[in-house]
Amino acid sequence: MDEKISFIPKRNLSPQPVSRGGGGGFVFLSFLIFILSAALWGGLHLYKNYLSDNIVRLGKSIENQKASFEIPTVNEVTDFSEKIFVAKKLLAEHKAFSGILDFLQDFTMKDVMFNDLNYSFAETGEPALSLSGTTRSYANLTAQIQVLEKYNQVRQVSVSGLSSDGKGMVKFNLKIILDPAIAAYTVK
Amino acid sequence: MFKALISLFLTAGAGVIFFTESKNYFPEIKVLRKQVSSYNETINTAKKVRISIDKTLGIYNSISQDNVDRINKMVPSGSESMKLVVQIDDMMRKSGLTLLSIDSKDTINNKPVSIGKKNESKTAGSVFLSMKAKGSYESFHSFVEKLEKNLRLADVNSVKINPAGQDDYFFFIEAVSYWRKTGDKI
């Protein structure tokens, strides 16, 4: 009966059920997924546009670089460079027939006379000389052949058509195969 | 219940966005990235080419015009066979030979001039010359020397010498000269 009257309502101290609104976490997660998906879409769209713009920019840059190449000048230089290369090769393979004439002058004996000369290249690329001539005797001809054979740039000497001209002279044909070096051009 | 519906709606929306829109961008972006990479490579190559061109132009500009003209005379851009005929006639006159006849023929089969290292090959066009002349042996010797020292290169392929009288001979000469066709490269 000591019960006091209080304006504070009495509450039971036992735990009371709290309503938490279940599924809030899922909503948040779904929202996050939705935002991420939308952001990815937007990001990809922007990235694609960026790449497209980049391609246009790079294309222009390539065009500008190509235009700066001065193509006629480049062609002129290329042509000239090729000409130098071709000239070098041609000069390296340049032939000098005067070397053959000098060889004949140096190695023809006094008593031997050549009337006809035929110069060409054998299939092997070696210079070949066919000569028709006269001399006083067979001994002179033998000596001439020996002189020719001793020269290191003579590869082969063959004789044919031996006959007498009725005036005491011996007619003959000579075929000489030479080393290609003899007909190579050298700056003197 | 309402929250579950919202969750479902948002997840479905995210899926729809991804599978109907975003997913299509991937192959496109892949192609574009490849293209960008290819363009960048081209630009890098162009930069290297630019450096090489500048270097080559520097070398070219340092060659005197005299030497450029010499090379162009040595290997002209066309066969210029008539110029060659005039040159040969001039050389024969100066040597004391009489040019009796001359014939020139441009060949279709070009002389290949190969580059050893890269197996590339460049070709030089050929002009074949057949000529007949008359004169002394000394004159012929002098002419041959002039011909082989001439700036316009000519190689003697064959020679026939036959007597034509006292100290005079007929000379049949076959020679070949070269030229290099030029044109637009790029």
Interface residues (C-beta under 8 A of the other chain):
Chain A: G21 G22 G23 G24 F26 V27 L29 S30 F31 I33 F34 L36 S37 A38 L40 W41 L44 H45 Y47 K48 L51 S52 N54 I55 L58 G59 S61 I62 Q65 K66 S68 F69 I71 T73 V74 N75 V77 T78 D79 F80 S81 E82 K83 I84 F85 V86 A87 K89 L90 L91 E93 H94 K95 A96 F97 S98 L101 N115 D116 L117 N118 Y119 S120 F121 Y185
Chain B: K3 A4 I6 S7 L8 F9 L10 T11 G13 A14 G15 I17 F18 E21 S22 Y25 F26 E28 I29 L32 R33 Q35 V36 Y39 N40 T42 I43 A46 K47 V49 R50 I53 T56 L57 Y60 V68 I71 N72 M74 V75 S77 V113 I115 K122 A124 H141 V144 E145 E148 L153 D155 V156 N157 S158 V159 K160 I161 N162 P163 Y178 R180 T182 G183 D184 K185 I186
